Amino acid sequence: MTRLKSCIPAILALCVAVGAAPARADDVLKIAVTQRGAWDTSIAELGKTSGIFKKYGLDVQVLWTQAGPEAIQALIAGSVDIAAGAGITAAIGTISKGAPARIIGSEIQGAPDQYWYVPADSPVKSIADMNDRTISYSLPGSSSNAAAQALITQYKLNSRTAATGSIVSTLTQVLTKQVDVGFSALPFFLDKVEAGEIRIVATGEDVAVLKTRTGRVNLANLSALQTKRDALARFNAAYRDTVNWMYDDPAALKTFADFAGLPVSVLGKLRTLIPRGSVLPGGIIGVEQVIAEALQGKFIAASVTPAEVAAMVDIPTK
C-alpha cells in the first residue's frame, strides 16, 4: 500500500503530461486556384469553410489567380503544392516540357460552365453574329482560350481573340466596348443577365468538341507527390466529399452564394447546369482530342501518345 501511495504522484504527473500533449497539427497544403467565384473552382474554399478538409486533417491555404497558367507558374515555382482548375492543354504542354508536375485528377469534364456574352445593346444576337468580332479569353493556355478557339473552328468564324485576364476584368472590357464578346463561367454575372444588363449568346454546350473531353485539371508538383502523398490522397477524398456536399446539402448553396457575393435566387438551376458528375474528380477523358487541341494551340511541339499522357497522371488515393 505504501509503495502504491508513493507511485501516485508519478502517475498523476504522467496523466497531466499526456493530457497536455498538443494535438497533432493538420497537414498544410497550399493551393493556387483559378477564377475566384466560379462554382467548380470554389470546391477547395467551400471544403475548407464547411470543415470537410479539417475532418481529413488538412489545413488548405488558398491562393487565387486569374487563370490556369498563373496557377501552374506558382506550382512550378514551388510556391504551392497544388494548382487547381488549370486548362488541360496547358497542363499537358507544361508537363511535356519537363515541368516537375503531375495531374492528380480532373477539375471539370466538358464545359458546362462556359458561356459567352455581350452587352444588352450589342448587335450580336447569335453565334453567327460573332463573325469579325473580338472574342475574349483569360490567358494563353487557359481553358477559356481553348474554348474560344474551338468555338471559332466549329462555326468557321473570322474572329479575333483577345486575352482579357480575369472574368471580372473581362466584364469591364466588354461593357466599355474594348472587346465585343466576353467569356465567363457560371454563376458569374447571372444577376446581370437577370437584370438585362448583358445577354448570353453561346455556351459550352453549343461547341461539340468541348463536351467530350476533360476541360480542366488539378495538378501537384513532384515534390509534394513525394513528400506529402498521404496528404494529397486525403485532399482528393475530401475534395470528392465536398462536391457531394455541394450537391446534397441545401445549405451549401447559401454558403456558396455568400462566398461568391450573389443572391441565392439567381442560383436555382446552377446544380442542374453544371452536373455533379462533371466536377467529381476523375481521370482524363477525350485524350486524342486533347492532344489535337494542344498541337493546334502549340502547347506541345510534337504529338504525344495517349500512353505518354497517361504517364502525366498520378492520382493519390487512400
C-alpha positions as a LaTeX table, in Angstrom:
\begin{tabular}{lrrr}
\hline
Residue & $x$ (\AA) & $y$ (\AA) & $z$ (\AA) \\
\hline
Met1 & 0.00 & 0.00 & 0.00 \\
Thr2 & 2.82 & 2.34 & 0.89 \\
Arg3 & 4.53 & 1.60 & $-2.43$ \\
Leu4 & 1.28 & 2.33 & $-4.29$ \\
Lys5 & 0.91 & 5.66 & $-2.50$ \\
Ser6 & 4.46 & 6.57 & $-3.43$ \\
Cys7 & 3.66 & 5.93 & $-7.11$ \\
Ile8 & 0.58 & 8.12 & $-7.19$ \\
Pro9 & 2.44 & 11.44 & $-7.72$ \\
Ala10 & 4.31 & 9.95 & $-10.67$ \\
Ile11 & 1.10 & 8.52 & $-12.18$ \\
Leu12 & $-0.65$ & 11.86 & $-11.80$ \\
Ala13 & 2.28 & 13.68 & $-13.39$ \\
Leu14 & 2.19 & 11.29 & $-16.35$ \\
Cys15 & $-1.56$ & 11.84 & $-16.81$ \\
Val16 & $-1.09$ & 15.59 & $-16.77$ \\
Ala17 & 1.73 & 15.33 & $-19.28$ \\
Val18 & $-0.34$ & 13.17 & $-21.62$ \\
Gly19 & $-3.34$ & 15.45 & $-21.29$ \\
Ala20 & $-1.20$ & 18.48 & $-22.00$ \\
Ala21 & 0.38 & 16.97 & $-25.11$ \\
Pro22 & $-0.61$ & 19.11 & $-28.11$ \\
Ala23 & $-2.94$ & 17.58 & $-30.68$ \\
Arg24 & $-1.33$ & 16.68 & $-33.96$ \\
Ala25 & $-1.38$ & 19.69 & $-36.30$ \\
Asp26 & $-3.25$ & 19.46 & $-39.58$ \\
Asp27 & $-1.14$ & 18.93 & $-42.68$ \\
Val28 & $-0.81$ & 22.17 & $-44.63$ \\
Leu29 & $-1.49$ & 22.12 & $-48.37$ \\
Lys30 & $-1.05$ & 25.32 & $-50.34$ \\
Ile31 & $-3.24$ & 25.51 & $-53.42$ \\
Ala32 & $-3.42$ & 28.03 & $-56.28$ \\
Val33 & $-6.96$ & 28.20 & $-57.68$ \\
Thr34 & $-8.28$ & 29.98 & $-60.75$ \\
Gln35 & $-11.14$ & 32.46 & $-61.08$ \\
Arg36 & $-12.46$ & 33.18 & $-57.59$ \\
Gly37 & $-16.25$ & 32.89 & $-57.52$ \\
Ala38 & $-16.92$ & 30.16 & $-60.10$ \\
Trp39 & $-18.89$ & 27.13 & $-58.88$ \\
Asp40 & $-16.30$ & 24.48 & $-59.73$ \\
Thr41 & $-13.26$ & 26.49 & $-58.66$ \\
Ser42 & $-14.85$ & 27.11 & $-55.25$ \\
Ile43 & $-14.64$ & 23.46 & $-54.18$ \\
Ala44 & $-11.45$ & 23.85 & $-52.14$ \\
Glu45 & $-12.68$ & 27.04 & $-50.48$ \\
Leu46 & $-16.08$ & 25.56 & $-49.63$ \\
Gly47 & $-14.44$ & 22.37 & $-48.39$ \\
Lys48 & $-12.39$ & 24.47 & $-46.02$ \\
Thr49 & $-15.32$ & 26.66 & $-44.92$ \\
Ser50 & $-17.58$ & 23.66 & $-44.30$ \\
Gly51 & $-14.93$ & 21.88 & $-42.23$ \\
Ile52 & $-14.69$ & 18.88 & $-44.57$ \\
Phe53 & $-10.95$ & 19.29 & $-45.16$ \\
Lys54 & $-10.46$ & 19.70 & $-41.42$ \\
Lys55 & $-12.05$ & 16.28 & $-40.90$ \\
Tyr56 & $-9.33$ & 14.84 & $-43.10$ \\
Gly57 & $-6.59$ & 16.53 & $-41.07$ \\
Leu58 & $-5.87$ & 19.17 & $-43.70$ \\
Asp59 & $-5.24$ & 22.90 & $-43.48$ \\
Val60 & $-5.84$ & 24.08 & $-47.06$ \\
Gln61 & $-4.48$ & 27.53 & $-47.82$ \\
Val62 & $-5.93$ & 29.04 & $-51.00$ \\
Leu63 & $-4.20$ & 31.48 & $-53.33$ \\
Trp64 & $-6.46$ & 32.91 & $-56.05$ \\
Thr65 & $-5.17$ & 33.50 & $-59.60$ \\
Gln66 & $-6.62$ & 34.97 & $-62.80$ \\
Ala67 & $-6.34$ & 31.76 & $-64.82$ \\
Gly68 & $-4.75$ & 28.33 & $-65.05$ \\
Pro69 & $-1.37$ & 29.45 & $-66.45$ \\
Glu70 & $-0.78$ & 31.62 & $-63.36$ \\
Ala71 & $-1.66$ & 28.72 & $-61.07$ \\
Ile72 & 0.73 & 26.44 & $-62.97$ \\
Gln73 & 3.52 & 29.03 & $-62.69$ \\
Ala74 & 3.05 & 29.15 & $-58.92$ \\
Leu75 & 3.17 & 25.34 & $-58.85$ \\
Ile76 & 6.37 & 25.11 & $-60.88$ \\
Ala77 & 7.99 & 27.78 & $-58.73$ \\
Gly78 & 7.25 & 25.68 & $-55.66$ \\
Ser79 & 5.06 & 28.35 & $-54.06$ \\
Val80 & 2.13 & 25.94 & $-53.84$ \\
Asp81 & 1.59 & 22.19 & $-53.64$ \\
Ile82 & $-1.46$ & 22.09 & $-55.92$ \\
Ala83 & $-2.70$ & 24.07 & $-58.93$ \\
Ala84 & $-6.47$ & 23.68 & $-59.31$ \\
Gly85 & $-8.58$ & 24.46 & $-62.37$ \\
Ala86 & $-5.81$ & 24.60 & $-64.98$ \\
Gly87 & $-6.65$ & 24.06 & $-68.64$ \\
Ile88 & $-5.86$ & 20.51 & $-69.76$ \\
Thr89 & $-3.89$ & 21.59 & $-72.84$ \\
Ala90 & $-1.68$ & 23.92 & $-70.82$ \\
Ala91 & $-1.14$ & 21.18 & $-68.24$ \\
Ile92 & $-0.06$ & 18.65 & $-70.86$ \\
Gly93 & 2.13 & 21.20 & $-72.60$ \\
Thr94 & 3.83 & 22.18 & $-69.35$ \\
Ile95 & 4.50 & 18.61 & $-68.23$ \\
Ser96 & 5.68 & 17.54 & $-71.70$ \\
Lys97 & 8.36 & 20.25 & $-71.48$ \\
Gly98 & 9.71 & 18.63 & $-68.31$ \\
Ala99 & 7.96 & 20.67 & $-65.63$ \\
Pro100 & 8.01 & 18.93 & $-62.22$ \\
Ala101 & 4.26 & 18.35 & $-62.01$ \\
Arg102 & 1.64 & 15.66 & $-62.49$ \\
Ile103 & $-2.13$ & 15.69 & $-62.95$ \\
Ile104 & $-3.84$ & 14.42 & $-59.79$ \\
Gly105 & $-7.40$ & 14.48 & $-61.10$ \\
Ser106 & $-9.88$ & 16.19 & $-63.38$ \\
Glu107 & $-11.34$ & 19.51 & $-62.25$ \\
Ile108 & $-14.17$ & 19.62 & $-64.79$ \\
Gln109 & $-15.25$ & 17.27 & $-67.55$ \\
Gly110 & $-16.66$ & 19.05 & $-70.61$ \\
Ala111 & $-17.50$ & 22.75 & $-70.48$ \\
Pro112 & $-20.98$ & 23.05 & $-68.90$ \\
Asp113 & $-19.83$ & 26.13 & $-67.01$ \\
Gln114 & $-18.60$ & 28.12 & $-70.01$ \\
Tyr115 & $-20.58$ & 30.87 & $-71.72$ \\
Trp116 & $-20.07$ & 33.92 & $-73.92$ \\
Tyr117 & $-22.00$ & 37.16 & $-73.51$ \\
Val118 & $-22.43$ & 40.68 & $-74.88$ \\
Pro119 & $-23.82$ & 43.96 & $-73.55$ \\
Ala120 & $-27.59$ & 44.30 & $-73.80$ \\
Asp121 & $-27.28$ & 46.85 & $-76.63$ \\
Ser122 & $-24.83$ & 44.79 & $-78.71$ \\
Pro123 & $-25.82$ & 43.93 & $-82.31$ \\
Val124 & $-24.52$ & 40.39 & $-81.66$ \\
Lys125 & $-27.58$ & 38.19 & $-81.28$ \\
Ser126 & $-26.21$ & 34.77 & $-82.24$ \\
Ile127 & $-23.01$ & 32.81 & $-82.76$ \\
Ala128 & $-23.05$ & 33.75 & $-86.46$ \\
Asp129 & $-23.01$ & 37.42 & $-85.44$ \\
Met130 & $-19.67$ & 36.82 & $-83.66$ \\
Asn131 & $-18.02$ & 36.75 & $-87.08$ \\
Asp132 & $-15.47$ & 39.56 & $-87.47$ \\
Arg133 & $-15.79$ & 40.35 & $-83.76$ \\
Thr134 & $-13.32$ & 40.14 & $-80.88$ \\
Ile135 & $-13.87$ & 37.15 & $-78.60$ \\
Ser136 & $-12.15$ & 37.23 & $-75.22$ \\
Tyr137 & $-10.41$ & 34.59 & $-73.11$ \\
Ser138 & $-8.41$ & 34.82 & $-69.90$ \\
Leu139 & $-4.77$ & 33.95 & $-70.65$ \\
Pro140 & $-2.95$ & 31.88 & $-73.29$ \\
Gly141 & $-3.15$ & 28.20 & $-72.38$ \\
Ser142 & $-6.30$ & 28.56 & $-70.29$ \\
Ser143 & $-9.46$ & 26.52 & $-70.76$ \\
Ser144 & $-11.23$ & 29.68 & $-71.96$ \\
Asn145 & $-8.51$ & 30.06 & $-74.62$ \\
Ala146 & $-9.13$ & 26.51 & $-75.86$ \\
Ala147 & $-12.89$ & 27.07 & $-75.73$ \\
Ala148 & $-12.71$ & 30.24 & $-77.82$ \\
Gln149 & $-10.60$ & 28.51 & $-80.46$ \\
Ala150 & $-12.99$ & 25.56 & $-80.54$ \\
Leu151 & $-15.97$ & 27.90 & $-80.96$ \\
Ile152 & $-14.26$ & 29.73 & $-83.83$ \\
Thr153 & $-13.27$ & 26.47 & $-85.54$ \\
Gln154 & $-16.68$ & 24.80 & $-85.30$ \\
Tyr155 & $-18.61$ & 27.80 & $-86.61$ \\
Lys156 & $-15.92$ & 28.89 & $-89.10$ \\
Leu157 & $-15.79$ & 32.38 & $-87.67$ \\
Asn158 & $-13.37$ & 35.03 & $-88.91$ \\
Ser159 & $-12.96$ & 36.33 & $-85.39$ \\
Arg160 & $-10.08$ & 37.68 & $-83.36$ \\
Thr161 & $-9.30$ & 36.53 & $-79.84$ \\
Ala162 & $-8.03$ & 38.71 & $-77.03$ \\
Ala163 & $-6.58$ & 37.85 & $-73.63$ \\
Thr164 & $-8.51$ & 39.89 & $-71.07$ \\
Gly165 & $-7.38$ & 38.38 & $-67.76$ \\
Ser166 & $-9.87$ & 37.50 & $-65.05$ \\
Ile167 & $-13.60$ & 37.05 & $-65.55$ \\
Val168 & $-14.26$ & 40.23 & $-63.56$ \\
Ser169 & $-11.80$ & 42.37 & $-65.52$ \\
Thr170 & $-13.25$ & 40.98 & $-68.75$ \\
Leu171 & $-16.69$ & 42.35 & $-67.88$ \\
Thr172 & $-15.27$ & 45.87 & $-67.67$ \\
Gln173 & $-13.64$ & 45.49 & $-71.09$ \\
Val174 & $-16.88$ & 44.19 & $-72.60$ \\
Leu175 & $-19.04$ & 46.96 & $-71.16$ \\
Thr176 & $-16.58$ & 49.63 & $-72.29$ \\
Lys177 & $-16.55$ & 48.08 & $-75.80$ \\
Gln178 & $-12.86$ & 47.20 & $-75.74$ \\
Val179 & $-13.87$ & 43.67 & $-76.79$ \\
Asp180 & $-17.08$ & 42.55 & $-78.44$ \\
Val181 & $-17.76$ & 39.22 & $-76.76$ \\
Gly182 & $-16.87$ & 38.33 & $-73.20$ \\
Phe183 & $-16.18$ & 34.90 & $-71.74$ \\
Ser184 & $-17.45$ & 33.82 & $-68.36$ \\
Ala185 & $-18.24$ & 30.82 & $-66.19$ \\
Leu186 & $-21.30$ & 30.01 & $-64.13$ \\
Pro187 & $-22.53$ & 31.55 & $-61.95$ \\
Phe188 & $-20.63$ & 34.79 & $-62.67$ \\
Phe189 & $-22.94$ & 37.64 & $-63.74$ \\
Leu190 & $-26.18$ & 35.65 & $-63.65$ \\
Asp191 & $-27.57$ & 38.59 & $-61.69$ \\
Lys192 & $-26.62$ & 40.90 & $-64.58$ \\
Val193 & $-28.23$ & 38.52 & $-67.07$ \\
Glu194 & $-31.40$ & 38.52 & $-64.96$ \\
Ala195 & $-31.30$ & 42.34 & $-64.76$ \\
Gly196 & $-30.98$ & 42.60 & $-68.56$ \\
Glu197 & $-27.55$ & 44.25 & $-68.49$ \\
Ile198 & $-25.87$ & 41.51 & $-70.55$ \\
Arg199 & $-27.09$ & 38.72 & $-72.85$ \\
Ile200 & $-25.74$ & 35.18 & $-73.18$ \\
Val201 & $-25.20$ & 34.31 & $-76.86$ \\
Ala202 & $-23.47$ & 30.92 & $-76.59$ \\
Thr203 & $-22.48$ & 28.28 & $-74.05$ \\
Gly204 & $-20.08$ & 25.37 & $-73.87$ \\
Glu205 & $-23.00$ & 23.13 & $-74.84$ \\
Asp206 & $-23.00$ & 24.80 & $-78.28$ \\
Val207 & $-19.47$ & 23.56 & $-79.02$ \\
Ala208 & $-19.41$ & 19.83 & $-79.74$ \\
Val209 & $-15.75$ & 19.15 & $-79.02$ \\
Leu210 & $-15.90$ & 20.81 & $-75.61$ \\
Lys211 & $-18.46$ & 18.30 & $-74.35$ \\
Thr212 & $-16.42$ & 15.15 & $-74.89$ \\
Arg213 & $-13.12$ & 15.84 & $-73.20$ \\
Thr214 & $-11.66$ & 16.96 & $-69.90$ \\
Gly215 & $-11.66$ & 20.74 & $-69.66$ \\
Arg216 & $-9.56$ & 21.50 & $-66.60$ \\
Val217 & $-7.42$ & 19.52 & $-64.17$ \\
Asn218 & $-5.81$ & 19.69 & $-60.75$ \\
Leu219 & $-2.05$ & 19.26 & $-60.60$ \\
Ala220 & 0.54 & 18.70 & $-57.86$ \\
Asn221 & 4.25 & 19.34 & $-58.02$ \\
Leu222 & 6.55 & 16.35 & $-57.84$ \\
Ser223 & 7.98 & 17.42 & $-54.50$ \\
Ala224 & 4.52 & 17.33 & $-52.91$ \\
Leu225 & 3.78 & 13.97 & $-54.51$ \\
Gln226 & 6.94 & 12.58 & $-52.94$ \\
Thr227 & 6.73 & 14.16 & $-49.50$ \\
Lys228 & 3.00 & 14.74 & $-48.99$ \\
Arg229 & 1.42 & 11.86 & $-50.86$ \\
Asp230 & $-0.80$ & 10.80 & $-47.98$ \\
Ala231 & $-1.99$ & 14.38 & $-47.53$ \\
Leu232 & $-2.73$ & 14.61 & $-51.27$ \\
Ala233 & $-4.71$ & 11.37 & $-51.10$ \\
Arg234 & $-6.73$ & 12.86 & $-48.25$ \\
Phe235 & $-7.13$ & 16.05 & $-50.30$ \\
Asn236 & $-8.67$ & 14.08 & $-53.17$ \\
Ala237 & $-11.01$ & 12.26 & $-50.79$ \\
Ala238 & $-12.06$ & 15.49 & $-49.05$ \\
Tyr239 & $-12.46$ & 17.20 & $-52.43$ \\
Arg240 & $-14.88$ & 14.45 & $-53.54$ \\
Asp241 & $-16.81$ & 14.69 & $-50.27$ \\
Thr242 & $-17.06$ & 18.46 & $-50.73$ \\
Val243 & $-18.53$ & 18.07 & $-54.21$ \\
Asn244 & $-21.17$ & 15.68 & $-52.86$ \\
Trp245 & $-21.95$ & 18.09 & $-50.02$ \\
Met246 & $-22.33$ & 20.95 & $-52.52$ \\
Tyr247 & $-24.96$ & 18.95 & $-54.41$ \\
Asp248 & $-26.73$ & 17.25 & $-51.50$ \\
Asp249 & $-26.96$ & 19.86 & $-48.76$ \\
Pro250 & $-29.36$ & 22.80 & $-49.32$ \\
Ala251 & $-27.18$ & 24.89 & $-47.00$ \\
Ala252 & $-24.26$ & 24.56 & $-49.41$ \\
Leu253 & $-25.91$ & 26.84 & $-51.96$ \\
Lys254 & $-26.31$ & 29.58 & $-49.35$ \\
Thr255 & $-22.66$ & 29.12 & $-48.29$ \\
Phe256 & $-21.56$ & 29.46 & $-51.90$ \\
Ala257 & $-23.82$ & 32.47 & $-52.53$ \\
Asp258 & $-22.28$ & 34.27 & $-49.55$ \\
Phe259 & $-18.80$ & 33.45 & $-50.79$ \\
Ala260 & $-19.49$ & 34.48 & $-54.40$ \\
Gly261 & $-21.45$ & 37.61 & $-53.44$ \\
Leu262 & $-24.54$ & 36.54 & $-55.37$ \\
Pro263 & $-28.17$ & 36.23 & $-54.29$ \\
Val264 & $-29.34$ & 32.66 & $-53.85$ \\
Ser265 & $-32.30$ & 33.49 & $-56.09$ \\
Val266 & $-30.14$ & 33.51 & $-59.24$ \\
Leu267 & $-28.53$ & 30.14 & $-58.44$ \\
Gly268 & $-31.63$ & 27.97 & $-58.74$ \\
Lys269 & $-30.54$ & 25.98 & $-61.81$ \\
Leu270 & $-26.81$ & 26.07 & $-61.12$ \\
Arg271 & $-26.53$ & 22.46 & $-59.94$ \\
Thr272 & $-28.52$ & 21.32 & $-62.98$ \\
Leu273 & $-26.50$ & 23.35 & $-65.48$ \\
Ile274 & $-23.24$ & 22.03 & $-64.02$ \\
Pro275 & $-23.97$ & 18.36 & $-63.25$ \\
Arg276 & $-22.36$ & 16.70 & $-60.25$ \\
Gly277 & $-20.56$ & 14.19 & $-62.47$ \\
Ser278 & $-18.76$ & 16.93 & $-64.37$ \\
Val279 & $-16.96$ & 18.19 & $-61.24$ \\
Leu280 & $-16.37$ & 14.94 & $-59.39$ \\
Pro281 & $-12.61$ & 14.33 & $-59.73$ \\
Gly282 & $-11.53$ & 11.52 & $-62.01$ \\
Gly283 & $-9.23$ & 10.62 & $-64.88$ \\
Ile284 & $-8.72$ & 12.28 & $-68.24$ \\
Ile285 & $-11.29$ & 11.73 & $-70.99$ \\
Gly286 & $-11.06$ & 12.54 & $-74.71$ \\
Val287 & $-7.28$ & 12.17 & $-74.72$ \\
Glu288 & $-6.88$ & 12.11 & $-78.51$ \\
Gln289 & $-8.94$ & 15.27 & $-78.82$ \\
Val290 & $-6.95$ & 16.98 & $-76.08$ \\
Ile291 & $-3.69$ & 16.09 & $-77.84$ \\
Ala292 & $-5.01$ & 17.54 & $-81.11$ \\
Glu293 & $-6.01$ & 20.77 & $-79.34$ \\
Ala294 & $-2.62$ & 21.01 & $-77.66$ \\
Leu295 & $-0.93$ & 20.66 & $-81.04$ \\
Gln296 & $-3.21$ & 23.21 & $-82.67$ \\
Gly297 & $-2.60$ & 25.68 & $-79.86$ \\
Lys298 & 1.15 & 24.97 & $-79.98$ \\
Phe299 & 1.26 & 23.91 & $-76.35$ \\
Ile300 & 3.24 & 20.87 & $-77.48$ \\
Ala301 & 5.81 & 20.93 & $-80.27$ \\
Ala302 & 5.11 & 17.39 & $-81.43$ \\
Ser303 & 2.35 & 14.89 & $-80.91$ \\
Val304 & 2.37 & 12.76 & $-77.78$ \\
Thr305 & 0.75 & 9.37 & $-77.42$ \\
Pro306 & $-2.16$ & 8.51 & $-75.13$ \\
Ala307 & 0.30 & 6.38 & $-73.15$ \\
Glu308 & 2.56 & 9.41 & $-72.65$ \\
Val309 & $-0.42$ & 11.46 & $-71.47$ \\
Ala310 & $-1.35$ & 8.64 & $-69.08$ \\
Ala311 & 2.16 & 8.87 & $-67.62$ \\
Met312 & 1.45 & 12.54 & $-66.81$ \\
Val313 & $-1.34$ & 11.46 & $-64.46$ \\
Asp314 & $-0.65$ & 10.33 & $-60.88$ \\
Ile315 & $-3.77$ & 10.28 & $-58.68$ \\
Pro316 & $-3.05$ & 9.66 & $-54.98$ \\
Thr317 & $-5.83$ & 7.66 & $-53.35$ \\
Lys318 & $-6.43$ & 6.28 & $-49.89$ \\
\hline
\end{tabular}
